[in-house]
């Protein structure tokens, strides 16, 4: 509202200044000539010029008023246009549309929409949602390795010996080449699933003759000692010791102990050159695992003097 008033005052000031300059020229022209006489003709011309100046000033003021009014009208139109979106945004949708929108919001909260293209697919068997239903978990320690003394299991983990005593399916007569390929697959699966009981069952299904059990135990211990990853290596040691546990066991206990003795007699010294930390690994990982399966008085005769348990 202040912009038109400012424009009017500026236009009026310019017109009045122009008028004052014309009147000053008129008064100067009516002054006495050099010879002391006045000129009537020049006076009439100056009067006509002053009237023209006054008319010009009045026209300028009139145009300034018209421009101010136009600016005011334009400003009012802009304000009204700026208020239209606010008024339209407050308009409520029809009642039927509000019900549809309310149901859509409830569906989004209760059930998330599947990815595009997967609307008609059902989940695979065994992967249905178990809402408000507790799924019991089972924990089976390696065969012959009881829970450490003084350490309780987390809530929800129940001990189960079913996997240890479950009879395994016999796949056929023993074949060293087939057994070694199966042993590679067992180590690979054991490193992924950490299920020692399942690995023992697979060895039991191979029906290794008693005459080969000691040499196979030595081979398993060698493979385990060559493993550079500590977590997998401890699983492999537990797997080797678990071969002597279970009912029936995969290997005879005497044959497992004979394989341990052959490992220290024939393999240990040469393997130390490839694995410099092997003495520390044996003392910290293998001996405690064997000690959890065999009593000290039975295990010590098969161990070197430096690794015997008091």
C-alpha positions as a LaTeX table, in Angstrom:
\begin{tabular}{lrrr}
\hline
Residue & $x$ (\AA) & $y$ (\AA) & $z$ (\AA) \\
\hline
Unk1 & 0.00 & 0.00 & 0.00 \\
Unk2 & 2.95 & 2.28 & 0.38 \\
Unk3 & 4.32 & 1.82 & $-3.16$ \\
Unk4 & 1.51 & 3.78 & $-4.96$ \\
Unk5 & 1.70 & 6.67 & $-2.44$ \\
Unk6 & 5.42 & 6.96 & $-3.00$ \\
Unk7 & 4.94 & 6.96 & $-6.77$ \\
Unk8 & 2.29 & 9.71 & $-6.50$ \\
Unk9 & 4.44 & 11.94 & $-4.32$ \\
Unk10 & 7.40 & 11.51 & $-6.68$ \\
Unk11 & 5.35 & 12.36 & $-9.77$ \\
Unk12 & 3.74 & 15.37 & $-8.05$ \\
Unk13 & 7.14 & 16.68 & $-6.93$ \\
Unk14 & 8.53 & 16.42 & $-10.46$ \\
Unk15 & 5.51 & 18.21 & $-11.97$ \\
Unk16 & 5.61 & 21.05 & $-9.41$ \\
Unk17 & 9.35 & 21.47 & $-9.90$ \\
Unk18 & 8.78 & 21.75 & $-13.61$ \\
Unk19 & 6.01 & 24.33 & $-12.98$ \\
Unk20 & 8.23 & 26.39 & $-10.66$ \\
Unk21 & 10.97 & 26.52 & $-13.26$ \\
Unk22 & 8.47 & 27.81 & $-15.84$ \\
Unk23 & 7.13 & 30.49 & $-13.51$ \\
Unk24 & 10.68 & 31.58 & $-12.70$ \\
Unk25 & 11.42 & 31.96 & $-16.39$ \\
Unk26 & 8.17 & 33.90 & $-16.80$ \\
Unk27 & 9.00 & 36.37 & $-14.05$ \\
Unk28 & 12.48 & 36.83 & $-15.46$ \\
Unk29 & 11.06 & 37.57 & $-18.91$ \\
Unk30 & 8.69 & 40.25 & $-17.51$ \\
Unk31 & 11.61 & 42.15 & $-16.03$ \\
Unk32 & 12.73 & 45.53 & $-17.49$ \\
Unk33 & 14.72 & 45.46 & $-20.76$ \\
Unk34 & 18.09 & 47.09 & $-21.20$ \\
Unk35 & 16.51 & 50.32 & $-22.46$ \\
Unk36 & 14.11 & 50.52 & $-19.46$ \\
Unk37 & 10.94 & 49.50 & $-21.50$ \\
Unk38 & 8.77 & 46.32 & $-21.41$ \\
Unk39 & 7.61 & 44.25 & $-24.36$ \\
Unk40 & 3.90 & 43.42 & $-24.51$ \\
Unk41 & 4.38 & 40.72 & $-27.19$ \\
Unk42 & 6.89 & 38.80 & $-25.18$ \\
Unk43 & 4.61 & 38.97 & $-22.12$ \\
Unk44 & 1.74 & 37.36 & $-24.01$ \\
Unk45 & 3.98 & 34.56 & $-25.23$ \\
Unk46 & 5.21 & 33.91 & $-21.71$ \\
Unk47 & 1.63 & 33.77 & $-20.38$ \\
Unk48 & 0.76 & 31.16 & $-22.98$ \\
Unk49 & 3.84 & 29.15 & $-22.02$ \\
Unk50 & 2.93 & 29.24 & $-18.32$ \\
Unk51 & $-0.58$ & 27.96 & $-19.07$ \\
Unk52 & 0.91 & 25.09 & $-21.08$ \\
Unk53 & 3.24 & 24.22 & $-18.21$ \\
Unk54 & 0.34 & 24.19 & $-15.73$ \\
Unk55 & $-1.70$ & 21.93 & $-18.04$ \\
Unk56 & 1.29 & 19.58 & $-18.45$ \\
Unk57 & 1.74 & 19.36 & $-14.66$ \\
Unk58 & $-1.94$ & 18.52 & $-14.19$ \\
Unk59 & $-1.76$ & 15.81 & $-16.86$ \\
Unk60 & 1.33 & 14.32 & $-15.22$ \\
Unk61 & $-0.43$ & 14.18 & $-11.86$ \\
Unk62 & $-3.45$ & 12.52 & $-13.45$ \\
Unk63 & $-1.29$ & 9.82 & $-15.11$ \\
Unk64 & 0.56 & 9.22 & $-11.84$ \\
Unk65 & $-2.77$ & 8.67 & $-10.07$ \\
Unk66 & $-3.85$ & 6.21 & $-12.73$ \\
Unk67 & $-0.56$ & 4.25 & $-12.46$ \\
Unk68 & $-0.88$ & 4.11 & $-8.67$ \\
Unk69 & $-4.41$ & 2.75 & $-8.93$ \\
Unk70 & $-3.27$ & 0.11 & $-11.45$ \\
Unk71 & $-0.43$ & $-0.95$ & $-9.16$ \\
Unk72 & $-2.86$ & $-1.25$ & $-6.24$ \\
Unk73 & $-5.22$ & $-3.44$ & $-8.29$ \\
Unk74 & $-2.30$ & $-5.66$ & $-9.38$ \\
Unk75 & $-1.13$ & $-6.05$ & $-5.76$ \\
Unk76 & $-4.63$ & $-7.09$ & $-4.62$ \\
Unk77 & $-4.83$ & $-9.70$ & $-7.39$ \\
Unk78 & $-1.48$ & $-11.18$ & $-6.37$ \\
Unk79 & $-2.57$ & $-11.47$ & $-2.74$ \\
Unk80 & $-5.82$ & $-13.16$ & $-3.67$ \\
Unk81 & $-3.98$ & $-15.62$ & $-5.96$ \\
Unk82 & $-1.53$ & $-16.51$ & $-3.16$ \\
Unk83 & $-4.41$ & $-17.36$ & $-0.78$ \\
Unk84 & $-6.23$ & $-19.70$ & $-3.17$ \\
Unk85 & $-4.02$ & $-22.87$ & $-2.57$ \\
Unk86 & $-4.40$ & $-22.52$ & 1.20 \\
Unk87 & $-8.17$ & $-22.38$ & 0.93 \\
Unk88 & $-8.34$ & $-25.31$ & $-1.49$ \\
Unk89 & $-6.02$ & $-27.48$ & 0.68 \\
Unk90 & $-8.50$ & $-27.30$ & 3.55 \\
Unk91 & $-11.25$ & $-28.83$ & 1.41 \\
Unk92 & $-12.12$ & $-32.34$ & 2.69 \\
Unk93 & $-12.43$ & $-35.31$ & 0.39 \\
Unk94 & $-15.81$ & $-37.00$ & $-0.08$ \\
Unk95 & $-16.94$ & $-39.48$ & 2.56 \\
Unk96 & $-16.50$ & $-42.54$ & 0.32 \\
Unk97 & $-12.97$ & $-41.45$ & $-0.61$ \\
Unk98 & $-12.08$ & $-40.97$ & 3.07 \\
Unk99 & $-13.12$ & $-44.57$ & 3.83 \\
Unk100 & $-10.91$ & $-45.92$ & 1.06 \\
Unk101 & $-7.95$ & $-43.85$ & 2.24 \\
Unk102 & $-8.47$ & $-45.00$ & 5.84 \\
Unk103 & $-8.54$ & $-48.68$ & 4.83 \\
Unk104 & $-5.36$ & $-48.25$ & 2.76 \\
Unk105 & $-3.51$ & $-46.72$ & 5.71 \\
Unk106 & $-4.61$ & $-49.60$ & 7.96 \\
Unk107 & $-3.43$ & $-52.21$ & 5.44 \\
Unk108 & $-0.01$ & $-50.56$ & 5.21 \\
Unk109 & 0.37 & $-50.63$ & 9.00 \\
Unk110 & $-0.73$ & $-54.26$ & 9.51 \\
Unk111 & 0.78 & $-56.00$ & 6.48 \\
Unk112 & 3.75 & $-54.75$ & 4.47 \\
Unk113 & 3.37 & $-55.01$ & 0.74 \\
Unk114 & 5.65 & $-57.57$ & $-1.02$ \\
Unk115 & 8.15 & $-56.48$ & $-3.66$ \\
Unk116 & 6.79 & $-55.91$ & $-7.17$ \\
Unk117 & 6.23 & $-59.18$ & $-9.02$ \\
Unk118 & 6.13 & $-61.39$ & $-5.88$ \\
Unk119 & 2.47 & $-60.92$ & $-4.98$ \\
Unk120 & 1.35 & $-64.41$ & $-5.99$ \\
Unk121 & 4.23 & $-66.45$ & $-4.52$ \\
Unk122 & 3.86 & $-68.38$ & $-1.28$ \\
Unk123 & 6.82 & $-68.88$ & 1.11 \\
Unk124 & 8.81 & $-72.13$ & 0.79 \\
Unk125 & 7.78 & $-75.05$ & 3.04 \\
Unk126 & 8.98 & $-74.57$ & 6.59 \\
Unk127 & 9.39 & $-70.81$ & 6.28 \\
Unk128 & 5.89 & $-69.75$ & 7.26 \\
Unk129 & 5.68 & $-66.90$ & 9.72 \\
Unk130 & 5.45 & $-68.06$ & 13.32 \\
Unk131 & 3.77 & $-65.05$ & 14.88 \\
Unk132 & 3.34 & $-65.20$ & 18.66 \\
Unk133 & 4.81 & $-68.69$ & 18.74 \\
Unk134 & 8.06 & $-69.63$ & 20.42 \\
Unk135 & 10.35 & $-71.90$ & 18.39 \\
Unk136 & 12.38 & $-74.18$ & 20.66 \\
Unk137 & 16.09 & $-74.33$ & 19.95 \\
Unk138 & 18.29 & $-77.35$ & 20.41 \\
Unk139 & 21.95 & $-77.40$ & 21.29 \\
Unk140 & 23.97 & $-80.59$ & 20.93 \\
Unk141 & 27.58 & $-80.57$ & 22.14 \\
Unk142 & 30.21 & $-82.57$ & 20.23 \\
Unk143 & 30.19 & $-86.26$ & 21.12 \\
Unk144 & 32.04 & $-86.85$ & 24.36 \\
Unk145 & 32.40 & $-83.13$ & 25.11 \\
Unk146 & 30.10 & $-82.25$ & 28.02 \\
Unk147 & 29.20 & $-78.70$ & 28.94 \\
Unk148 & 32.13 & $-76.99$ & 30.73 \\
Unk149 & 31.80 & $-76.94$ & 34.48 \\
Unk150 & 30.43 & $-73.71$ & 35.92 \\
Unk151 & 29.08 & $-72.42$ & 32.59 \\
Unk152 & 25.31 & $-72.46$ & 32.08 \\
Unk153 & 23.63 & $-72.43$ & 28.71 \\
Unk154 & 21.67 & $-69.37$ & 27.53 \\
Unk155 & 17.86 & $-69.50$ & 28.04 \\
Unk156 & 16.07 & $-71.52$ & 25.37 \\
Unk157 & 18.96 & $-73.88$ & 24.53 \\
Unk158 & 18.17 & $-77.42$ & 25.61 \\
Unk159 & 20.68 & $-80.22$ & 25.58 \\
Unk160 & 19.77 & $-83.17$ & 23.42 \\
Unk161 & 21.70 & $-86.42$ & 22.99 \\
Unk162 & 19.37 & $-87.68$ & 20.27 \\
Unk163 & 21.74 & $-86.72$ & 17.47 \\
Unk164 & 24.61 & $-88.61$ & 19.11 \\
Unk165 & 22.70 & $-91.90$ & 19.44 \\
Unk166 & 20.75 & $-91.69$ & 16.17 \\
Unk167 & 21.79 & $-94.56$ & 13.92 \\
Unk168 & 23.22 & $-93.51$ & 10.58 \\
Unk169 & 22.49 & $-94.97$ & 7.19 \\
Unk170 & 25.20 & $-97.23$ & 5.81 \\
Unk171 & 26.22 & $-96.19$ & 2.30 \\
Unk172 & 28.24 & $-99.27$ & 1.30 \\
Unk173 & 31.56 & $-101.06$ & 1.78 \\
Unk174 & 34.63 & $-99.06$ & 2.67 \\
Unk175 & 36.63 & $-97.60$ & $-0.20$ \\
Unk176 & 39.69 & $-95.42$ & 0.71 \\
Unk177 & 39.28 & $-93.13$ & $-2.30$ \\
Unk178 & 35.56 & $-92.67$ & $-1.75$ \\
Unk179 & 36.12 & $-92.11$ & 1.97 \\
Unk180 & 38.74 & $-89.40$ & 1.37 \\
Unk181 & 36.43 & $-87.57$ & $-1.03$ \\
Unk182 & 33.69 & $-87.83$ & 1.58 \\
Unk183 & 36.11 & $-86.58$ & 4.22 \\
Unk184 & 36.84 & $-83.44$ & 2.17 \\
Unk185 & 33.09 & $-82.79$ & 1.89 \\
Unk186 & 32.66 & $-83.41$ & 5.64 \\
Unk187 & 35.32 & $-80.81$ & 6.50 \\
Unk188 & 33.73 & $-78.29$ & 4.12 \\
Unk189 & 30.26 & $-78.81$ & 5.60 \\
Unk190 & 31.58 & $-78.75$ & 9.15 \\
Unk191 & 33.24 & $-75.37$ & 8.59 \\
Unk192 & 29.90 & $-73.98$ & 7.39 \\
Unk193 & 27.39 & $-75.63$ & 9.75 \\
Unk194 & 29.62 & $-76.25$ & 12.83 \\
Unk195 & 27.59 & $-79.44$ & 13.41 \\
Unk196 & 30.10 & $-81.94$ & 14.78 \\
Unk197 & 27.47 & $-84.62$ & 15.45 \\
Unk198 & 26.37 & $-84.63$ & 11.78 \\
Unk199 & 30.00 & $-84.99$ & 10.67 \\
Unk200 & 30.47 & $-87.99$ & 13.00 \\
Unk201 & 27.32 & $-89.61$ & 11.60 \\
Unk202 & 28.64 & $-89.26$ & 8.05 \\
Unk203 & 31.88 & $-91.01$ & 9.03 \\
Unk204 & 29.90 & $-93.76$ & 10.78 \\
Unk205 & 27.93 & $-94.35$ & 7.59 \\
Unk206 & 31.19 & $-95.11$ & 5.73 \\
Unk207 & 31.77 & $-98.26$ & 7.87 \\
Unk208 & 35.54 & $-97.84$ & 8.03 \\
Unk209 & 37.15 & $-101.17$ & 9.00 \\
Unk210 & 38.91 & $-101.29$ & 12.34 \\
Unk211 & 42.22 & $-101.99$ & 10.63 \\
Unk212 & 42.02 & $-98.58$ & 8.87 \\
Unk213 & 40.60 & $-96.50$ & 11.70 \\
Unk214 & 43.96 & $-95.59$ & 13.27 \\
Unk215 & 45.44 & $-94.36$ & 9.98 \\
Unk216 & 42.29 & $-92.40$ & 9.16 \\
Unk217 & 42.42 & $-90.78$ & 12.60 \\
Unk218 & 46.01 & $-89.72$ & 11.94 \\
Unk219 & 44.95 & $-88.25$ & 8.59 \\
Unk220 & 42.06 & $-86.32$ & 10.17 \\
Unk221 & 44.35 & $-84.87$ & 12.87 \\
Unk222 & 46.86 & $-83.83$ & 10.20 \\
Unk223 & 44.19 & $-82.06$ & 8.16 \\
Unk224 & 42.94 & $-80.30$ & 11.30 \\
Unk225 & 46.44 & $-79.15$ & 12.34 \\
Unk226 & 47.05 & $-77.67$ & 8.88 \\
Unk227 & 43.96 & $-75.47$ & 9.14 \\
Unk228 & 45.00 & $-71.83$ & 9.64 \\
Unk229 & 41.63 & $-70.59$ & 10.90 \\
Unk230 & 41.39 & $-71.10$ & 14.61 \\
Unk231 & 37.62 & $-71.54$ & 14.82 \\
Unk232 & 37.56 & $-74.21$ & 12.12 \\
Unk233 & 40.63 & $-75.92$ & 13.50 \\
Unk234 & 39.01 & $-76.36$ & 16.93 \\
Unk235 & 35.92 & $-77.83$ & 15.25 \\
Unk236 & 38.08 & $-80.32$ & 13.36 \\
Unk237 & 39.86 & $-81.39$ & 16.58 \\
Unk238 & 36.49 & $-81.90$ & 18.26 \\
Unk239 & 35.35 & $-83.94$ & 15.25 \\
Unk240 & 38.44 & $-86.19$ & 15.50 \\
Unk241 & 37.91 & $-86.76$ & 19.22 \\
Unk242 & 34.18 & $-87.34$ & 18.73 \\
Unk243 & 34.87 & $-90.35$ & 16.52 \\
Unk244 & 35.49 & $-92.37$ & 19.72 \\
Unk245 & 32.18 & $-91.41$ & 21.35 \\
Unk246 & 28.61 & $-92.44$ & 20.73 \\
Unk247 & 26.72 & $-95.72$ & 20.85 \\
Unk248 & 27.89 & $-97.15$ & 18.60 \\
Unk249 & 30.95 & $-95.00$ & 18.01 \\
Unk250 & 32.27 & $-94.28$ & 14.53 \\
Unk251 & 35.76 & $-95.53$ & 15.45 \\
Unk252 & 36.95 & $-97.75$ & 18.25 \\
Unk253 & 38.48 & $-95.83$ & 21.16 \\
Unk254 & 41.69 & $-97.88$ & 21.01 \\
Unk255 & 42.08 & $-97.13$ & 17.29 \\
Unk256 & 41.55 & $-93.39$ & 17.85 \\
Unk257 & 44.24 & $-93.42$ & 20.55 \\
Unk258 & 46.56 & $-95.34$ & 18.24 \\
Unk259 & 45.98 & $-92.71$ & 15.55 \\
Unk260 & 46.84 & $-89.96$ & 18.06 \\
Unk261 & 50.08 & $-91.78$ & 18.94 \\
Unk262 & 50.98 & $-92.16$ & 15.25 \\
Unk263 & 50.30 & $-88.45$ & 14.67 \\
Unk264 & 52.86 & $-87.41$ & 17.29 \\
Unk265 & 55.36 & $-90.08$ & 16.24 \\
Unk266 & 55.26 & $-89.74$ & 12.44 \\
Unk267 & 53.72 & $-86.38$ & 11.56 \\
Unk268 & 54.19 & $-83.87$ & 14.35 \\
Unk269 & 57.91 & $-83.04$ & 13.93 \\
Unk270 & 57.74 & $-82.57$ & 10.16 \\
Unk271 & 54.53 & $-80.57$ & 10.40 \\
Unk272 & 56.13 & $-78.14$ & 12.86 \\
Unk273 & 58.29 & $-76.88$ & 9.99 \\
Unk274 & 55.16 & $-75.87$ & 8.06 \\
Unk275 & 53.20 & $-74.70$ & 11.12 \\
Unk276 & 55.67 & $-73.12$ & 13.56 \\
Unk277 & 52.92 & $-72.53$ & 16.15 \\
Unk278 & 51.86 & $-76.18$ & 16.15 \\
Unk279 & 53.24 & $-76.98$ & 19.66 \\
Unk280 & 51.21 & $-74.14$ & 21.14 \\
Unk281 & 48.15 & $-75.17$ & 19.10 \\
Unk282 & 48.40 & $-78.77$ & 20.31 \\
Unk283 & 48.84 & $-77.73$ & 23.93 \\
Unk284 & 46.01 & $-75.18$ & 23.91 \\
Unk285 & 43.46 & $-76.87$ & 21.60 \\
Unk286 & 44.07 & $-80.55$ & 20.86 \\
Unk287 & 45.09 & $-81.84$ & 24.30 \\
Unk288 & 42.11 & $-80.23$ & 26.14 \\
Unk289 & 39.75 & $-81.70$ & 23.53 \\
Unk290 & 41.19 & $-85.19$ & 23.90 \\
Unk291 & 41.23 & $-84.77$ & 27.65 \\
Unk292 & 37.45 & $-84.17$ & 27.58 \\
Unk293 & 36.93 & $-87.56$ & 25.90 \\
Unk294 & 39.58 & $-89.78$ & 27.49 \\
Unk295 & 40.69 & $-89.92$ & 31.12 \\
Unk296 & 44.25 & $-88.82$ & 31.85 \\
Unk297 & 45.44 & $-92.32$ & 32.83 \\
Unk298 & 44.27 & $-93.69$ & 29.47 \\
Unk299 & 45.42 & $-90.75$ & 27.31 \\
Unk300 & 48.90 & $-90.13$ & 28.74 \\
Unk301 & 50.59 & $-93.34$ & 27.43 \\
Unk302 & 49.78 & $-92.25$ & 23.85 \\
Unk303 & 51.13 & $-88.69$ & 24.24 \\
Unk304 & 54.71 & $-87.35$ & 24.19 \\
Unk305 & 56.11 & $-86.54$ & 27.60 \\
Unk306 & 55.86 & $-82.78$ & 27.02 \\
Unk307 & 52.09 & $-82.97$ & 26.43 \\
Unk308 & 51.09 & $-85.45$ & 29.14 \\
Unk309 & 48.47 & $-84.35$ & 31.62 \\
Unk310 & 49.34 & $-84.59$ & 35.29 \\
\hline
\end{tabular}
